Amino acid sequence: MSTLDQYTLKNGMVLLGERLDHVQSVSFHFLLPAGAAMLPAGCCGASAVISDWLFRGAGNRNSRQLIEALDGLGIHRHTSVSANHLNISASLEAGNLSVALDLFADILLRPQLEAEQFELSRQLAVSELEGLDDDPRQKVMIHLAEQFYPEPYGRSALGKADELAALTPETVQQLVKQTFHPSQTIFSICGNYDFDAVCRQMEQLFSVDDPYQPPVIEPVFQGKPYTHYPTQGAQVHIGLMTTVPPISADCYYELMAAVSVLSGSMSSRLFTEVREKRGLCYAVGARYRTLKDFAGISCYAGTTPEKAQETLDVTLEQFNTLKDGITADEMQRAKVGLKTSLIMQGESTSARSGGIAGDFFLLNRVRELDEIRDKIESLSIANVEGVLQANPFENYTVVTIGPTDITL
């Protein structure tokens, strides 16, 4: 029997939920169509500014009063920006849910967006972008995404310095008006809640009739196979990515198992072959990254200039030979690792709420945890190897940051 709830408001806004009677908390997510790829050219980073500016006054509350109201409800809130969405989430005691939804309706539909508060939000975004200089690992992966994904899907959520500097309160106010449409918003909730009551309240709060046509995006591939960003220092940071089918394909679980064999534990191939046996790097790891229509397996390695070329060569070798065979032990460890991640998600109302919203956007449906568990259990070596052979890792996008470049 399904434990999932779903309801569509009259204006088209989708509400999704999974009730957990054994918890006393609740978490919810709003996926707003205001991601980095959804904004006009020249506004890279505006979503990051918006995510802070929204909370500097809403409804009849000024910035301080709004923060006090959120804190008074014990709300743990978080914002993030993806290619398609501005994600605003909250976790709190279940008994405070109704008041919290009233508050977030003000934040999303009636933000004050006062000009004098704008510069504080913009400077915060600028500071976070400048902080990348102290985090070259994150910086190289941001540059990698820019090269790998087609424009505008590779845009950095942190923005670009010149475009952040050019933003004005009026420009960003207009962006909020253009993109904050309930009809294109996904709302998800997980925890201890009354779904009928939530639906009634959300219908009342978000019954804004706003016919809206999302922008038509024509992806443009413009990345180069290899890009080097020269910097001074004693380290070379390597990011690489190769194309695989997106999550909507029938081979998602096989690809997740393959990534786990590559990088799921200290027994994984990358850790063993690149770091432990050869001592080539101090950090190495891979992950599956998917958008709705584009996906890839990404990998990071941090090493020294003298070992950078060999680090890349051995890493690519591990990717390229994966299709030649996976052992029974590797398959078992991959299953255990994937099920552990699933259990952890199931025990976190915040993680599960985010997963529900993400599923609906990417797949147009929500997977139940039992379905995911069954898919993991049914994985076989033959199926994983078959998917890898049918989708060979042939083309790579590589980005490096450091004092020396390498050869792809």
Secondary structure, DSSP 8 states (H G I E B T S, - for coil): ---EEEEE-TTS-EEEEEE-TT-SEEEEEEEES--GGGS-TT-TTHHHHHHHHTTSEETTEEHHHHHHHHHHTT-EEEEEE-SS-EEEEEEEEGGGHHHHHHHHHHHHHSB---HHHHHHHHHHHHHHHHGGGG-HHHHHHHHHHHHHS-BTTT--TT--HHHHHH--HHHHHHHHHHH--GGG-EEEEEES--HHHHHHHHHHHT-------------B----SEEEEE--SS-EEEEEEEEE--TTSTTHHHHHHHHHHHHSSTTSHIIIIIIITT--EEEEEEEEEE-SS-EEEEEEEEE-GGGHHHHHHHHHHHHHHGGG---HHHHHHHHHHHHHHHHHHHT-HHHHHHHHHHHHHHHSS---HHHHHHHHHT--HHHHHHHHHHS----EEEEEEESS----
